[in-house]
Amino acid sequence: MARSDWAALLTEPAAEYAACTELERFGLKPYLPQLRKRHHSRTGKFVMRHYPLFPRYLLVHIKDAHHPVVRMAQGINRFKPLLADDDGRPWRAPGPVIEALQLAEQRGDFDEILHKGDNVTLKYGVLATVRSILTTDSNSTMVNILTPLFGGARLRIATTKIARA
């Protein structure tokens, strides 16, 4: 058993943040992977919100998985707090995998920032100064944009080559 491994705790529906706060209050160090999405607020503006990357799951160090406070923490599933197989062995994630996940989260790899209708430009090249409109969401590796050139030329381009205008 590697000491740097992680285990997954099962939370109640929509209680990931409450469970994370509760475990931190008890002195544990949980990890809640998150992504950012644009959210339409009541004021009519779009704001960035954090959402759990793995809904209903929270990661803790394997050594803390059977800590007594895990069952007492608010937001943790009372009947089956630990994700485990039929024999009761906890699901394990190697430490390097979780470290890579944390780096990807910090880089914003999971964030959904550009959406249909956003003004974008190309990052480099001849069309870098031309403002275009995103016509598909940027969930995949390729997106469609509409440029004002030639009466509305459509381009299919990689998401890595565009930026918000």
MOZINOR-V287519 format. One record per residue. N is the residue number from 1. RES is the residue in three letters. OMEGA is omega in degrees with one decimal (* if undefined). Layout:
N;RES;OMEGA / N;RES;OMEGA
This chain:
1;MET;179.0 / 2;ALA;-177.2 / 3;ARG;-178.2 / 4;SER;179.6 / 5;ASP;179.9 / 6;TRP;175.5 / 7;ALA;-179.4 / 8;ALA;174.1 / 9;LEU;178.2 / 10;LEU;-179.8 / 11;THR;171.6 / 12;GLU;179.9 / 13;PRO;177.1 / 14;ALA;-178.8 / 15;ALA;-177.7 / 16;GLU;-177.3 / 17;TYR;177.9 / 18;ALA;179.7 / 19;ALA;179.5 / 20;CYS;179.1 / 21;THR;-180.0 / 22;GLU;179.1 / 23;LEU;176.3 / 24;GLU;178.5 / 25;ARG;178.4 / 26;PHE;175.8 / 27;GLY;176.3 / 28;LEU;179.9 / 29;LYS;178.6 / 30;PRO;176.3 / 31;TYR;178.0 / 32;LEU;177.6 / 33;PRO;-176.0 / 34;GLN;171.2 / 35;LEU;177.8 / 36;ARG;176.1 / 37;LYS;172.4 / 38;ARG;-178.9 / 39;HIS;179.4 / 40;HIS;-177.8 / 41;SER;-179.5 / 42;ARG;-179.6 / 43;THR;-179.9 / 44;GLY;179.5 / 45;LYS;175.0 / 46;PHE;177.0 / 47;VAL;177.5 / 48;MET;177.2 / 49;ARG;175.6 / 50;HIS;176.9 / 51;TYR;176.8 / 52;PRO;177.9 / 53;LEU;177.6 / 54;PHE;-177.6 / 55;PRO;179.0 / 56;ARG;178.1 / 57;TYR;-179.7 / 58;LEU;-177.8 / 59;LEU;175.3 / 60;VAL;175.0 / 61;HIS;-176.4 / 62;ILE;-179.5 / 63;LYS;179.3 / 64;ASP;-173.1 / 65;ALA;-178.4 / 66;HIS;179.0 / 67;HIS;-177.7 / 68;PRO;-177.7 / 69;VAL;-179.9 / 70;VAL;179.4 / 71;ARG;-178.2 / 72;MET;-172.8 / 73;ALA;176.4 / 74;GLN;177.8 / 75;GLY;177.8 / 76;ILE;178.3 / 77;ASN;-175.9 / 78;ARG;-172.9 / 79;PHE;-179.0 / 80;LYS;-175.2 / 81;PRO;-174.2 / 82;LEU;176.0 / 83;LEU;-175.5 / 84;ALA;176.9 / 85;ASP;-176.7 / 86;ASP;179.7 / 87;ASP;177.9 / 88;GLY;177.7 / 89;ARG;-177.3 / 90;PRO;172.2 / 91;TRP;-176.6 / 92;ARG;172.4 / 93;ALA;179.2 / 94;PRO;179.8 / 95;GLY;179.4 / 96;PRO;178.3 / 97;VAL;179.6 / 98;ILE;176.0 / 99;GLU;176.7 / 100;ALA;176.7 / 101;LEU;178.9 / 102;GLN;177.8 / 103;LEU;178.9 / 104;ALA;177.8 / 105;GLU;178.8 / 106;GLN;178.4 / 107;ARG;-178.5 / 108;GLY;-178.1 / 109;ASP;-176.6 / 110;PHE;-175.6 / 111;ASP;175.6 / 112;GLU;-171.7 / 113;ILE;-178.6 / 114;LEU;179.9 / 115;HIS;178.3 / 116;LYS;179.5 / 117;GLY;179.0 / 118;ASP;173.7 / 119;ASN;-178.9 / 120;VAL;171.5 / 121;THR;173.3 / 122;LEU;-177.7 / 123;LYS;-178.8 / 124;TYR;178.0 / 125;GLY;-176.4 / 126;VAL;-176.8 / 127;LEU;-176.6 / 128;ALA;-179.1 / 129;THR;-177.1 / 130;VAL;177.2 / 131;ARG;-179.8 / 132;SER;179.9 / 133;ILE;177.5 / 134;LEU;-177.4 / 135;THR;173.7 / 136;THR;175.7 / 137;ASP;-175.1 / 138;SER;179.8 / 139;ASN;-178.4 / 140;SER;-178.7 / 141;THR;-179.8 / 142;MET;178.2 / 143;VAL;175.3 / 144;ASN;174.8 / 145;ILE;179.4 / 146;LEU;179.5 / 147;THR;179.1 / 148;PRO;-177.9 / 149;LEU;175.4 / 150;PHE;177.3 / 151;GLY;177.4 / 152;GLY;178.5 / 153;ALA;178.4 / 154;ARG;178.8 / 155;LEU;170.3 / 156;ARG;-170.5 / 157;ILE;178.4 / 158;ALA;-179.1 / 159;THR;-179.7 / 160;THR;-176.9 / 161;LYS;179.7 / 162;ILE;177.8 / 163;ALA;177.7 / 164;ARG;-178.9 / 165;ALA;*
